[in-house]
Amino acid sequence: MPILKFDETPAELVRPGLERKIIHTGELMTVVIDFTDGPWEEPEPPHSHPHVQTSYVAAGEIVFYCEGEPDQHLKAGDMFAVPTGKMHTVKLLTRHVRLVDSFHPLREDFLS
């Protein structure tokens, strides 16, 4: 069983202001995402993927946008889910936002 200690696990720099740490089994992936470049005037471009996703807002505040749903102002402690294939995105309302995302199946595009 894999065990990763947060402070001992190096973060992957996705882009300036966005780092992530990943743990996964053969079927489930959890990604801790730290944004440090907020707040944003505009949301990131919407995207979709064939994975089912759940997300926990561990720190900060966002607006969550999901195709066919009303926009949601979410803060630390809130959660959201994204069905497969739905367009979705976020806009940061605070400087730092930490999301804990889970995906099934694995996001192969996140693995190096």
C-alpha positions as CSV (number, residue, x, y, z in Angstrom):
1,M,0.0,0.0,0.0
2,P,1.6,3.3,-1.0
3,I,2.1,5.9,1.7
4,L,3.2,9.5,0.9
5,K,4.0,12.0,3.6
6,F,3.0,15.4,2.4
7,D,6.1,17.3,3.5
8,E,8.4,14.5,2.1
9,T,6.7,14.3,-1.3
10,P,8.1,16.7,-3.9
11,A,5.5,18.8,-5.8
12,E,5.3,18.8,-9.5
13,L,5.4,22.3,-11.0
14,V,2.6,22.3,-13.6
15,R,3.0,26.0,-14.3
16,P,4.0,29.0,-12.3
17,G,1.4,29.3,-9.5
18,L,0.2,25.7,-9.8
19,E,1.8,22.7,-8.1
20,R,0.4,19.2,-7.6
21,K,1.1,16.0,-5.6
22,I,-0.3,12.7,-6.7
23,I,-1.0,9.3,-5.1
24,H,-2.8,6.5,-6.9
25,T,-3.7,2.9,-7.0
26,G,-4.5,0.9,-10.1
27,E,-8.0,2.4,-10.2
28,L,-8.2,5.6,-8.1
29,M,-6.1,8.8,-8.2
30,T,-6.0,11.6,-5.6
31,V,-4.3,14.9,-6.6
32,V,-3.5,17.7,-4.1
33,I,-3.5,20.9,-6.2
34,D,-2.0,24.2,-4.8
35,F,-2.8,27.4,-6.6
36,T,-0.8,30.4,-5.4
37,D,-1.5,33.0,-8.1
38,G,-5.0,34.1,-7.2
39,P,-7.3,35.9,-7.2
40,W,-8.1,35.7,-10.9
41,E,-10.2,38.1,-12.9
42,E,-11.3,35.3,-15.2
43,P,-11.7,31.5,-14.8
44,E,-9.4,29.1,-16.4
45,P,-10.6,27.8,-19.8
46,P,-13.3,25.1,-19.3
47,H,-12.3,21.5,-19.9
48,S,-13.8,18.0,-19.8
49,H,-12.4,14.5,-19.4
50,P,-13.7,11.0,-19.4
51,H,-12.9,10.6,-15.7
52,V,-15.4,10.9,-12.8
53,Q,-14.1,13.6,-10.4
54,T,-14.8,14.6,-6.9
55,S,-13.1,17.6,-5.3
56,Y,-12.7,18.9,-1.8
57,V,-11.8,22.6,-1.2
58,A,-9.1,22.3,1.5
59,A,-8.1,26.0,1.5
60,G,-9.3,29.3,0.0
61,E,-12.3,30.2,-2.1
62,I,-13.3,29.6,-5.7
63,V,-16.2,29.9,-8.1
64,F,-16.9,26.5,-9.6
65,Y,-18.5,26.3,-13.0
66,C,-20.0,23.2,-14.4
67,E,-21.9,22.8,-17.7
68,G,-25.7,22.9,-17.1
69,E,-25.3,23.8,-13.4
70,P,-25.5,27.2,-11.6
71,D,-22.1,28.8,-10.7
72,Q,-21.2,28.0,-7.1
73,H,-19.1,30.1,-4.7
74,L,-17.2,27.5,-2.6
75,K,-14.9,27.8,0.4
76,A,-12.7,25.6,2.5
77,G,-14.7,22.5,3.6
78,D,-17.0,22.5,0.5
79,M,-17.0,19.7,-2.1
80,F,-18.1,19.2,-5.7
81,A,-18.4,16.4,-8.2
82,V,-18.0,16.4,-11.9
83,P,-19.7,13.7,-14.1
84,T,-17.7,12.2,-16.9
85,G,-17.6,14.4,-20.0
86,K,-19.0,17.6,-18.4
87,M,-17.2,20.9,-19.2
88,H,-16.1,22.5,-15.9
89,T,-13.6,25.0,-14.5
90,V,-12.8,27.2,-11.5
91,K,-11.9,30.9,-10.8
92,L,-9.8,31.6,-7.7
93,L,-11.2,34.2,-5.3
94,T,-8.2,34.1,-2.9
95,R,-4.4,34.1,-3.4
96,H,-4.0,30.5,-2.3
97,V,-6.4,27.7,-3.1
98,R,-5.8,24.0,-2.3
99,L,-8.1,21.4,-4.0
100,V,-8.0,17.7,-3.3
101,D,-9.3,16.0,-6.4
102,S,-10.0,12.3,-6.8
103,F,-10.4,10.7,-10.3
104,H,-11.6,7.3,-11.6
105,P,-10.1,5.9,-13.7
106,L,-6.6,7.2,-13.4
107,R,-5.7,10.4,-15.2
108,E,-2.9,8.9,-17.3
109,D,-2.1,12.4,-18.6
110,F,-1.1,13.4,-15.1
111,L,1.5,10.6,-14.8
112,S,5.0,11.2,-15.9
